[in-house]
């Protein structure tokens, strides 16, 4: 399963993904080094970047 979160910056997207992983998948081994961050939306958008992690 692919878990993802969005953010205005790459760091915010990773931070949001961390929070989601801790809350929804506390037993999964997770590291931000294993997450992939990609461009997603338009510049200035709240969903500018997406961070993804394969569970």
CHARMM internal coordinates of N, CA and C (Angstrom, degrees):
IC EDIT
DIST 1 N 1 CA 1.4454
DIST 1 CA 1 C 1.5271
ANGL 1 N 1 CA 1 C 108.37
DIST 1 C 2 N 1.3140
ANGL 1 CA 1 C 2 N 115.93
DIHE 1 N 1 CA 1 C 2 N 140.05
DIST 2 N 2 CA 1.4509
ANGL 1 C 2 N 2 CA 122.39
DIHE 1 CA 1 C 2 N 2 CA 178.61
DIST 2 CA 2 C 1.5255
ANGL 2 N 2 CA 2 C 109.02
DIHE 1 C 2 N 2 CA 2 C -97.77
DIST 2 C 3 N 1.3289
ANGL 2 CA 2 C 3 N 116.19
DIHE 2 N 2 CA 2 C 3 N 125.41
DIST 3 N 3 CA 1.4670
ANGL 2 C 3 N 3 CA 122.12
DIHE 2 CA 2 C 3 N 3 CA 177.86
DIST 3 CA 3 C 1.5264
ANGL 3 N 3 CA 3 C 106.43
DIHE 2 C 3 N 3 CA 3 C -107.44
DIST 3 C 4 N 1.3374
ANGL 3 CA 3 C 4 N 117.46
DIHE 3 N 3 CA 3 C 4 N 135.49
DIST 4 N 4 CA 1.4578
ANGL 3 C 4 N 4 CA 119.70
DIHE 3 CA 3 C 4 N 4 CA -177.74
DIST 4 CA 4 C 1.5190
ANGL 4 N 4 CA 4 C 111.38
DIHE 3 C 4 N 4 CA 4 C -144.31
DIST 4 C 5 N 1.3322
ANGL 4 CA 4 C 5 N 114.89
DIHE 4 N 4 CA 4 C 5 N 156.72
DIST 5 N 5 CA 1.4636
ANGL 4 C 5 N 5 CA 123.23
DIHE 4 CA 4 C 5 N 5 CA 175.48
DIST 5 CA 5 C 1.5200
ANGL 5 N 5 CA 5 C 107.97
DIHE 4 C 5 N 5 CA 5 C -147.67
DIST 5 C 6 N 1.3233
ANGL 5 CA 5 C 6 N 115.76
DIHE 5 N 5 CA 5 C 6 N 157.62
DIST 6 N 6 CA 1.4582
ANGL 5 C 6 N 6 CA 122.49
DIHE 5 CA 5 C 6 N 6 CA -176.61
DIST 6 CA 6 C 1.5258
ANGL 6 N 6 CA 6 C 110.92
DIHE 5 C 6 N 6 CA 6 C -110.95
DIST 6 C 7 N 1.3439
ANGL 6 CA 6 C 7 N 115.98
DIHE 6 N 6 CA 6 C 7 N 164.38
DIST 7 N 7 CA 1.4513
ANGL 6 C 7 N 7 CA 121.35
DIHE 6 CA 6 C 7 N 7 CA 175.14
DIST 7 CA 7 C 1.5161
ANGL 7 N 7 CA 7 C 111.39
DIHE 6 C 7 N 7 CA 7 C -165.28
DIST 7 C 8 N 1.3364
ANGL 7 CA 7 C 8 N 115.74
DIHE 7 N 7 CA 7 C 8 N 163.37
DIST 8 N 8 CA 1.4688
ANGL 7 C 8 N 8 CA 121.25
DIHE 7 CA 7 C 8 N 8 CA 177.78
DIST 8 CA 8 C 1.5244
ANGL 8 N 8 CA 8 C 110.80
DIHE 7 C 8 N 8 CA 8 C -73.14
DIST 8 C 9 N 1.3470
ANGL 8 CA 8 C 9 N 115.76
DIHE 8 N 8 CA 8 C 9 N -30.42
DIST 9 N 9 CA 1.4595
ANGL 8 C 9 N 9 CA 121.60
DIHE 8 CA 8 C 9 N 9 CA 177.67
DIST 9 CA 9 C 1.5224
ANGL 9 N 9 CA 9 C 108.45
DIHE 8 C 9 N 9 CA 9 C -124.12
DIST 9 C 10 N 1.3266
ANGL 9 CA 9 C 10 N 116.26
DIHE 9 N 9 CA 9 C 10 N 166.30
DIST 10 N 10 CA 1.4698
ANGL 9 C 10 N 10 CA 119.98
DIHE 9 CA 9 C 10 N 10 CA 177.90
DIST 10 CA 10 C 1.5285
ANGL 10 N 10 CA 10 C 109.93
DIHE 9 C 10 N 10 CA 10 C -61.50
DIST 10 C 11 N 1.3290
ANGL 10 CA 10 C 11 N 116.32
DIHE 10 N 10 CA 10 C 11 N -42.00
DIST 11 N 11 CA 1.4614
ANGL 10 C 11 N 11 CA 120.60
DIHE 10 CA 10 C 11 N 11 CA -179.06
DIST 11 CA 11 C 1.5256
ANGL 11 N 11 CA 11 C 111.39
DIHE 10 C 11 N 11 CA 11 C -64.80
DIST 11 C 12 N 1.3187
ANGL 11 CA 11 C 12 N 117.56
DIHE 11 N 11 CA 11 C 12 N -39.92
DIST 12 N 12 CA 1.4660
ANGL 11 C 12 N 12 CA 120.85
DIHE 11 CA 11 C 12 N 12 CA 178.53
DIST 12 CA 12 C 1.5279
ANGL 12 N 12 CA 12 C 110.83
DIHE 11 C 12 N 12 CA 12 C -65.28
DIST 12 C 13 N 1.3151
ANGL 12 CA 12 C 13 N 117.12
DIHE 12 N 12 CA 12 C 13 N -39.87
DIST 13 N 13 CA 1.4680
ANGL 12 C 13 N 13 CA 120.52
DIHE 12 CA 12 C 13 N 13 CA 178.07
DIST 13 CA 13 C 1.5319
ANGL 13 N 13 CA 13 C 110.30
DIHE 12 C 13 N 13 CA 13 C -62.52
DIST 13 C 14 N 1.3339
ANGL 13 CA 13 C 14 N 117.35
DIHE 13 N 13 CA 13 C 14 N -43.11
DIST 14 N 14 CA 1.4678
ANGL 13 C 14 N 14 CA 121.19
DIHE 13 CA 13 C 14 N 14 CA 177.19
DIST 14 CA 14 C 1.5214
ANGL 14 N 14 CA 14 C 111.46
DIHE 13 C 14 N 14 CA 14 C -64.36
DIST 14 C 15 N 1.3187
ANGL 14 CA 14 C 15 N 116.68
DIHE 14 N 14 CA 14 C 15 N -42.10
DIST 15 N 15 CA 1.4559
ANGL 14 C 15 N 15 CA 121.19
DIHE 14 CA 14 C 15 N 15 CA 179.11
DIST 15 CA 15 C 1.5251
ANGL 15 N 15 CA 15 C 111.05
DIHE 14 C 15 N 15 CA 15 C -62.42
DIST 15 C 16 N 1.3218
ANGL 15 CA 15 C 16 N 116.48
DIHE 15 N 15 CA 15 C 16 N -44.50
DIST 16 N 16 CA 1.4663
ANGL 15 C 16 N 16 CA 120.74
DIHE 15 CA 15 C 16 N 16 CA 178.21
DIST 16 CA 16 C 1.5253
ANGL 16 N 16 CA 16 C 111.09
DIHE 15 C 16 N 16 CA 16 C -63.09
DIST 16 C 17 N 1.3385
ANGL 16 CA 16 C 17 N 116.49
DIHE 16 N 16 CA 16 C 17 N -37.70
DIST 17 N 17 CA 1.4637
ANGL 16 C 17 N 17 CA 120.55
DIHE 16 CA 16 C 17 N 17 CA 177.82
DIST 17 CA 17 C 1.5296
ANGL 17 N 17 CA 17 C 110.42
DIHE 16 C 17 N 17 CA 17 C -66.25
DIST 17 C 18 N 1.3247
ANGL 17 CA 17 C 18 N 117.29
DIHE 17 N 17 CA 17 C 18 N -40.92
DIST 18 N 18 CA 1.4748
ANGL 17 C 18 N 18 CA 121.59
DIHE 17 CA 17 C 18 N 18 CA 177.24
DIST 18 CA 18 C 1.5222
ANGL 18 N 18 CA 18 C 110.62
DIHE 17 C 18 N 18 CA 18 C -58.09
DIST 18 C 19 N 1.3026
ANGL 18 CA 18 C 19 N 116.35
DIHE 18 N 18 CA 18 C 19 N -47.74
DIST 19 N 19 CA 1.4658
ANGL 18 C 19 N 19 CA 121.40
DIHE 18 CA 18 C 19 N 19 CA -179.58
DIST 19 CA 19 C 1.5249
ANGL 19 N 19 CA 19 C 110.30
DIHE 18 C 19 N 19 CA 19 C -60.58
DIST 19 C 20 N 1.3213
ANGL 19 CA 19 C 20 N 116.25
DIHE 19 N 19 CA 19 C 20 N -44.48
DIST 20 N 20 CA 1.4667
ANGL 19 C 20 N 20 CA 120.51
DIHE 19 CA 19 C 20 N 20 CA 179.78
DIST 20 CA 20 C 1.5312
ANGL 20 N 20 CA 20 C 110.91
DIHE 19 C 20 N 20 CA 20 C -63.41
DIST 20 C 21 N 1.3265
ANGL 20 CA 20 C 21 N 117.32
DIHE 20 N 20 CA 20 C 21 N -42.31
DIST 21 N 21 CA 1.4722
ANGL 20 C 21 N 21 CA 120.90
DIHE 20 CA 20 C 21 N 21 CA -179.44
DIST 21 CA 21 C 1.5293
ANGL 21 N 21 CA 21 C 110.68
DIHE 20 C 21 N 21 CA 21 C -63.82
DIST 21 C 22 N 1.3138
ANGL 21 CA 21 C 22 N 117.54
DIHE 21 N 21 CA 21 C 22 N -42.13
DIST 22 N 22 CA 1.4664
ANGL 21 C 22 N 22 CA 121.35
DIHE 21 CA 21 C 22 N 22 CA -179.69
DIST 22 CA 22 C 1.5207
ANGL 22 N 22 CA 22 C 110.84
DIHE 21 C 22 N 22 CA 22 C -65.11
DIST 22 C 23 N 1.3231
ANGL 22 CA 22 C 23 N 116.85
DIHE 22 N 22 CA 22 C 23 N -42.13
DIST 23 N 23 CA 1.4697
ANGL 22 C 23 N 23 CA 120.78
DIHE 22 CA 22 C 23 N 23 CA -177.48
DIST 23 CA 23 C 1.5249
ANGL 23 N 23 CA 23 C 113.47
DIHE 22 C 23 N 23 CA 23 C -75.82
DIST 23 C 24 N 1.3251
ANGL 23 CA 23 C 24 N 117.12
DIHE 23 N 23 CA 23 C 24 N -43.69
DIST 24 N 24 CA 1.4644
ANGL 23 C 24 N 24 CA 120.48
DIHE 23 CA 23 C 24 N 24 CA -171.57
DIST 24 CA 24 C 1.5290
ANGL 24 N 24 CA 24 C 114.51
DIHE 23 C 24 N 24 CA 24 C -99.25
DIST 24 C 25 N 1.3269
ANGL 24 CA 24 C 25 N 117.34
DIHE 24 N 24 CA 24 C 25 N -23.04
DIST 25 N 25 CA 1.4684
ANGL 24 C 25 N 25 CA 121.23
DIHE 24 CA 24 C 25 N 25 CA -177.76
DIST 25 CA 25 C 1.5326
ANGL 25 N 25 CA 25 C 110.34
DIHE 24 C 25 N 25 CA 25 C -134.85
DIST 25 C 26 N 1.3365
ANGL 25 CA 25 C 26 N 117.97
DIHE 25 N 25 CA 25 C 26 N 59.19
DIST 26 N 26 CA 1.4682
ANGL 25 C 26 N 26 CA 120.44
DIHE 25 CA 25 C 26 N 26 CA -174.15
DIST 26 CA 26 C 1.5321
ANGL 26 N 26 CA 26 C 114.24
DIHE 25 C 26 N 26 CA 26 C -63.92
DIST 26 C 27 N 1.3150
ANGL 26 CA 26 C 27 N 118.28
DIHE 26 N 26 CA 26 C 27 N -21.81
DIST 27 N 27 CA 1.4663
ANGL 26 C 27 N 27 CA 120.80
DIHE 26 CA 26 C 27 N 27 CA -178.23
DIST 27 CA 27 C 1.5245
ANGL 27 N 27 CA 27 C 113.35
DIHE 26 C 27 N 27 CA 27 C -90.49
DIST 27 C 28 N 1.3154
ANGL 27 CA 27 C 28 N 117.43
DIHE 27 N 27 CA 27 C 28 N -5.76
DIST 28 N 28 CA 1.4667
ANGL 27 C 28 N 28 CA 121.11
DIHE 27 CA 27 C 28 N 28 CA -179.64
DIST 28 CA 28 C 1.5285
ANGL 28 N 28 CA 28 C 110.72
DIHE 27 C 28 N 28 CA 28 C -83.08
DIST 28 C 29 N 1.3182
ANGL 28 CA 28 C 29 N 115.66
DIHE 28 N 28 CA 28 C 29 N 141.99
DIST 29 N 29 CA 1.4558
ANGL 28 C 29 N 29 CA 121.58
DIHE 28 CA 28 C 29 N 29 CA 173.96
DIST 29 CA 29 C 1.5322
ANGL 29 N 29 CA 29 C 107.39
DIHE 28 C 29 N 29 CA 29 C -78.07
DIST 29 C 30 N 1.3271
ANGL 29 CA 29 C 30 N 117.32
DIHE 29 N 29 CA 29 C 30 N 121.74
DIST 30 N 30 CA 1.4608
ANGL 29 C 30 N 30 CA 120.92
DIHE 29 CA 29 C 30 N 30 CA -175.52
DIST 30 CA 30 C 1.5172
ANGL 30 N 30 CA 30 C 110.96
DIHE 29 C 30 N 30 CA 30 C -137.42
DIST 30 C 31 N 1.3202
ANGL 30 CA 30 C 31 N 115.50
DIHE 30 N 30 CA 30 C 31 N 138.52
DIST 31 N 31 CA 1.4563
ANGL 30 C 31 N 31 CA 122.58
DIHE 30 CA 30 C 31 N 31 CA 174.37
DIST 31 CA 31 C 1.5261
ANGL 31 N 31 CA 31 C 107.84
DIHE 30 C 31 N 31 CA 31 C -140.52
DIST 31 C 32 N 1.3172
ANGL 31 CA 31 C 32 N 116.78
DIHE 31 N 31 CA 31 C 32 N 140.35
DIST 32 N 32 CA 1.4621
ANGL 31 C 32 N 32 CA 119.10
DIHE 31 CA 31 C 32 N 32 CA 178.94
DIST 32 CA 32 C 1.5294
ANGL 32 N 32 CA 32 C 110.65
DIHE 31 C 32 N 32 CA 32 C -64.61
DIST 32 C 33 N 1.3316
ANGL 32 CA 32 C 33 N 117.60
DIHE 32 N 32 CA 32 C 33 N -21.91
DIST 33 N 33 CA 1.4662
ANGL 32 C 33 N 33 CA 120.86
DIHE 32 CA 32 C 33 N 33 CA 176.80
DIST 33 CA 33 C 1.5272
ANGL 33 N 33 CA 33 C 111.38
DIHE 32 C 33 N 33 CA 33 C -65.49
DIST 33 C 34 N 1.3246
ANGL 33 CA 33 C 34 N 116.56
DIHE 33 N 33 CA 33 C 34 N -25.06
DIST 34 N 34 CA 1.4653
ANGL 33 C 34 N 34 CA 121.74
DIHE 33 CA 33 C 34 N 34 CA -178.97
DIST 34 CA 34 C 1.5292
ANGL 34 N 34 CA 34 C 112.58
DIHE 33 C 34 N 34 CA 34 C -89.17
DIST 34 C 35 N 1.3116
ANGL 34 CA 34 C 35 N 117.05
DIHE 34 N 34 CA 34 C 35 N -9.50
DIST 35 N 35 CA 1.4691
ANGL 34 C 35 N 35 CA 121.26
DIHE 34 CA 34 C 35 N 35 CA -178.14
DIST 35 CA 35 C 1.5291
ANGL 35 N 35 CA 35 C 110.13
DIHE 34 C 35 N 35 CA 35 C -85.71
DIST 35 C 36 N 1.3087
ANGL 35 CA 35 C 36 N 115.62
DIHE 35 N 35 CA 35 C 36 N 149.45
DIST 36 N 36 CA 1.4599
ANGL 35 C 36 N 36 CA 122.20
DIHE 35 CA 35 C 36 N 36 CA 177.82
DIST 36 CA 36 C 1.5273
ANGL 36 N 36 CA 36 C 108.24
DIHE 35 C 36 N 36 CA 36 C -108.83
DIST 36 C 37 N 1.3363
ANGL 36 CA 36 C 37 N 116.97
DIHE 36 N 36 CA 36 C 37 N 129.34
DIST 37 N 37 CA 1.4678
ANGL 36 C 37 N 37 CA 121.46
DIHE 36 CA 36 C 37 N 37 CA 178.13
DIST 37 CA 37 C 1.5242
ANGL 37 N 37 CA 37 C 108.36
DIHE 36 C 37 N 37 CA 37 C -113.45
DIST 37 C 38 N 1.3258
ANGL 37 CA 37 C 38 N 115.70
DIHE 37 N 37 CA 37 C 38 N 128.84
DIST 38 N 38 CA 1.4666
ANGL 37 C 38 N 38 CA 121.35
DIHE 37 CA 37 C 38 N 38 CA -177.66
DIST 38 CA 38 C 1.5233
ANGL 38 N 38 CA 38 C 110.67
DIHE 37 C 38 N 38 CA 38 C -131.25
DIST 38 C 39 N 1.3416
ANGL 38 CA 38 C 39 N 115.15
DIHE 38 N 38 CA 38 C 39 N 157.28
DIST 39 N 39 CA 1.4654
ANGL 38 C 39 N 39 CA 120.27
DIHE 38 CA 38 C 39 N 39 CA 170.93
DIST 39 CA 39 C 1.5120
ANGL 39 N 39 CA 39 C 107.88
DIHE 38 C 39 N 39 CA 39 C -63.97
DIST 39 C 40 N 1.3261
ANGL 39 CA 39 C 40 N 116.49
DIHE 39 N 39 CA 39 C 40 N 144.83
DIST 40 N 40 CA 1.4616
ANGL 39 C 40 N 40 CA 119.55
DIHE 39 CA 39 C 40 N 40 CA -179.36
DIST 40 CA 40 C 1.5223
ANGL 40 N 40 CA 40 C 111.80
DIHE 39 C 40 N 40 CA 40 C -133.17
DIST 40 C 41 N 1.3271
ANGL 40 CA 40 C 41 N 117.19
DIHE 40 N 40 CA 40 C 41 N -59.52
DIST 41 N 41 CA 1.4665
ANGL 40 C 41 N 41 CA 120.43
DIHE 40 CA 40 C 41 N 41 CA -173.23
DIST 41 CA 41 C 1.5106
ANGL 41 N 41 CA 41 C 112.36
DIHE 40 C 41 N 41 CA 41 C -109.21
DIST 41 C 42 N 1.3153
ANGL 41 CA 41 C 42 N 114.48
DIHE 41 N 41 CA 41 C 42 N -166.20
DIST 42 N 42 CA 1.4609
ANGL 41 C 42 N 42 CA 121.53
DIHE 41 CA 41 C 42 N 42 CA 179.01
DIST 42 CA 42 C 1.5205
ANGL 42 N 42 CA 42 C 110.62
DIHE 41 C 42 N 42 CA 42 C -79.59
DIST 42 C 43 N 1.3319
ANGL 42 CA 42 C 43 N 115.81
DIHE 42 N 42 CA 42 C 43 N 156.70
DIST 43 N 43 CA 1.4536
ANGL 42 C 43 N 43 CA 120.30
DIHE 42 CA 42 C 43 N 43 CA 177.42
DIST 43 CA 43 C 1.5202
ANGL 43 N 43 CA 43 C 109.91
DIHE 42 C 43 N 43 CA 43 C -59.17
DIST 43 C 44 N 1.3394
ANGL 43 CA 43 C 44 N 116.62
DIHE 43 N 43 CA 43 C 44 N 137.19
DIST 44 N 44 CA 1.4584
ANGL 43 C 44 N 44 CA 121.37
DIHE 43 CA 43 C 44 N 44 CA -178.88
DIST 44 CA 44 C 1.5145
ANGL 44 N 44 CA 44 C 113.38
DIHE 43 C 44 N 44 CA 44 C 87.88
DIST 44 C 45 N 1.3077
ANGL 44 CA 44 C 45 N 116.81
DIHE 44 N 44 CA 44 C 45 N -7.47
DIST 45 N 45 CA 1.4639
ANGL 44 C 45 N 45 CA 121.56
DIHE 44 CA 44 C 45 N 45 CA -179.73
DIST 45 CA 45 C 1.5254
ANGL 45 N 45 CA 45 C 110.53
DIHE 44 C 45 N 45 CA 45 C -77.45
DIST 45 C 46 N 1.3377
ANGL 45 CA 45 C 46 N 117.10
DIHE 45 N 45 CA 45 C 46 N 150.46
DIST 46 N 46 CA 1.4657
ANGL 45 C 46 N 46 CA 121.12
DIHE 45 CA 45 C 46 N 46 CA 174.68
DIST 46 CA 46 C 1.5251
ANGL 46 N 46 CA 46 C 110.90
DIHE 45 C 46 N 46 CA 46 C -67.21
DIST 46 C 47 N 1.3121
ANGL 46 CA 46 C 47 N 116.30
DIHE 46 N 46 CA 46 C 47 N -21.46
DIST 47 N 47 CA 1.4643
ANGL 46 C 47 N 47 CA 121.61
DIHE 46 CA 46 C 47 N 47 CA -179.92
DIST 47 CA 47 C 1.5297
ANGL 47 N 47 CA 47 C 109.62
DIHE 46 C 47 N 47 CA 47 C -113.83
DIST 47 C 48 N 1.3258
ANGL 47 CA 47 C 48 N 116.65
DIHE 47 N 47 CA 47 C 48 N 54.28
DIST 48 N 48 CA 1.4703
ANGL 47 C 48 N 48 CA 122.64
DIHE 47 CA 47 C 48 N 48 CA -177.77
DIST 48 CA 48 C 1.5250
ANGL 48 N 48 CA 48 C 111.44
DIHE 47 C 48 N 48 CA 48 C -73.27
DIST 48 C 49 N 1.3317
ANGL 48 CA 48 C 49 N 117.33
DIHE 48 N 48 CA 48 C 49 N -37.08
DIST 49 N 49 CA 1.4665
ANGL 48 C 49 N 49 CA 122.53
DIHE 48 CA 48 C 49 N 49 CA -178.56
DIST 49 CA 49 C 1.5182
ANGL 49 N 49 CA 49 C 110.16
DIHE 48 C 49 N 49 CA 49 C -126.50
DIST 49 C 50 N 1.3277
ANGL 49 CA 49 C 50 N 115.82
DIHE 49 N 49 CA 49 C 50 N 153.58
DIST 50 N 50 CA 1.4596
ANGL 49 C 50 N 50 CA 121.50
DIHE 49 CA 49 C 50 N 50 CA 175.65
DIST 50 CA 50 C 1.5287
ANGL 50 N 50 CA 50 C 107.55
DIHE 49 C 50 N 50 CA 50 C -126.53
DIST 50 C 51 N 1.3364
ANGL 50 CA 50 C 51 N 115.73
DIHE 50 N 50 CA 50 C 51 N 132.31
DIST 51 N 51 CA 1.4640
ANGL 50 C 51 N 51 CA 122.43
DIHE 50 CA 50 C 51 N 51 CA 175.12
DIST 51 CA 51 C 1.5200
ANGL 51 N 51 CA 51 C 107.28
DIHE 50 C 51 N 51 CA 51 C -106.29
DIST 51 C 52 N 1.3387
ANGL 51 CA 51 C 52 N 116.63
DIHE 51 N 51 CA 51 C 52 N 132.19
DIST 52 N 52 CA 1.4623
ANGL 51 C 52 N 52 CA 121.93
DIHE 51 CA 51 C 52 N 52 CA -176.03
DIST 52 CA 52 C 1.5219
ANGL 52 N 52 CA 52 C 110.64
DIHE 51 C 52 N 52 CA 52 C -126.36
DIST 52 C 53 N 1.3259
ANGL 52 CA 52 C 53 N 114.75
DIHE 52 N 52 CA 52 C 53 N 146.37
DIST 53 N 53 CA 1.4618
ANGL 52 C 53 N 53 CA 120.84
DIHE 52 CA 52 C 53 N 53 CA 177.07
DIST 53 CA 53 C 1.5186
ANGL 53 N 53 CA 53 C 108.77
DIHE 52 C 53 N 53 CA 53 C -144.42
DIST 53 C 54 N 1.3267
ANGL 53 CA 53 C 54 N 116.64
DIHE 53 N 53 CA 53 C 54 N 131.89
DIST 54 N 54 CA 1.4622
ANGL 53 C 54 N 54 CA 121.76
DIHE 53 CA 53 C 54 N 54 CA 179.36
DIST 54 CA 54 C 1.5264
ANGL 54 N 54 CA 54 C 109.61
DIHE 53 C 54 N 54 CA 54 C -86.90
DIST 54 C 55 N 1.3391
ANGL 54 CA 54 C 55 N 116.59
DIHE 54 N 54 CA 54 C 55 N 119.40
DIST 55 N 55 CA 1.4759
ANGL 54 C 55 N 55 CA 122.24
DIHE 54 CA 54 C 55 N 55 CA 179.27
DIST 55 CA 55 C 1.5055
ANGL 55 N 55 CA 55 C 108.61
DIHE 54 C 55 N 55 CA 55 C -95.09
END
COOR INIT
IC SEED 1 N 1 CA 1 C
IC BUILD
